[in-house]
């Protein structure tokens, strides 16, 4: 085969599949200007499909409380439940970087608790990195975990675990003072050892400023296009909840409507005696 032909050159998808994504590797991607793709997933089949699609990072988010468990916010999910979901995603993950969210109440009392929780998420769940919310109050925890060999991702802006303090899910960093604090927190998290930051629901201009100021990558959700990557929740981008949309999300499919139609067809056929047929008999 001619080495100059397209067939001789490995495809972009194939090359991506051959490279295992790591925490240090994400920083190198930022330096090269390569965008990072992250999806929040909660189980084996979604992890498997995301892997096959070439997604870079899989985040097992505490949003499992709202998307899977049916709660109104993320606060009720427990560390044991997070470990359970991380373990499922681990089984479907080979190339992507697997990041586990700290649930509310698993790191707030200090660095010692954070390290214990992180060890469980990694040892029992199989996570390769952990994520926690907050700025200056968690600097010491990030530093201690990093020193212990635990890769840590930060999370600034709208931090869902602080929903009661924030008064709801509102855009953060709108005024100069809060924007300055967020930039200072971002720099502090980087200094403490965080390998990346999620920026959630903040003005795009602020996200761009933070991204430019950092050597570590930023991953945005409702934070504009200038972040080094983007993260979306599995259920949102696939349209699994018909009629439920968020400004920060784009539905790339309407799987919820397709699933409902399939279930209606199945129900009709069973009630009408048209399923099963000879084709399904043994």
GIGIRA-V551505 format. One record per backbone hydrogen bond with DSSP energy under -0.5 kcal/mol. NH is the residue of the N-H (numbers start at 1). CO is the residue of the C=O. Records with the same first field share a line. If there is no record, write none. Layout:
NH: CO + CO
This chain:
5: 2
8: 5
9: 5 + 6
15: 11
16: 12
17: 13
18: 14
19: 15 + 16
20: 18
21: 95
26: 22 + 23
27: 23
28: 24
29: 25
30: 26
31: 27
32: 28
33: 29 + 30
34: 29
35: 33
36: 228
38: 36 + 230
39: 57
40: 232
41: 39 + 59
47: 43
48: 44
49: 45
50: 46
51: 47
52: 48
53: 49
54: 51
55: 50
56: 37
57: 37
58: 97
59: 39 + 57
60: 58 + 99
61: 59
64: 61
65: 62
66: 63
67: 63
68: 64
69: 64
71: 65
77: 74
82: 78
83: 79
84: 80
85: 81
86: 82
87: 83
88: 84
89: 85
90: 86
91: 87
92: 88 + 89
93: 90
97: 56
99: 58 + 97
100: 129
101: 60
102: 131
103: 101
106: 103
110: 107
114: 110
115: 111
116: 112
117: 113
118: 114
119: 115
120: 116
121: 117
122: 118
123: 119
124: 120
125: 120
126: 122
127: 121
128: 98
129: 98
130: 151
131: 100
132: 153
134: 155
138: 135
139: 136
142: 138
143: 139
144: 140
145: 141
146: 142
147: 143
148: 144
149: 146
150: 145
151: 149
153: 130
154: 196
156: 198
158: 200
159: 157
160: 158
162: 159
163: 160
166: 162
167: 163
168: 163
170: 168
172: 201
179: 175
180: 176
181: 177
182: 178
183: 179
184: 180
185: 181
186: 182
187: 183
188: 184
189: 185
190: 186
191: 187
192: 188
193: 189 + 190
194: 189
195: 152
196: 152
197: 217
198: 154
199: 219
200: 156 + 198
201: 221
202: 222
203: 172
207: 203
208: 204
209: 205
210: 206
211: 207
212: 208
213: 209
214: 210
217: 195
219: 197
220: 229
221: 199
227: 224
228: 218
229: 218
230: 36
231: 220
232: 38
234: 40
236: 233
237: 233
238: 234
239: 236
240: 235
241: 235
242: 240
244: 241
245: 243
249: 246
252: 237 + 250
253: 237
255: 238
256: 239
258: 254
259: 255
260: 256
261: 257
262: 258
263: 259
264: 260
265: 261
266: 262
267: 263
268: 264
269: 265
270: 266
271: 267
272: 268
273: 270
274: 269
275: 269
280: 277
281: 278
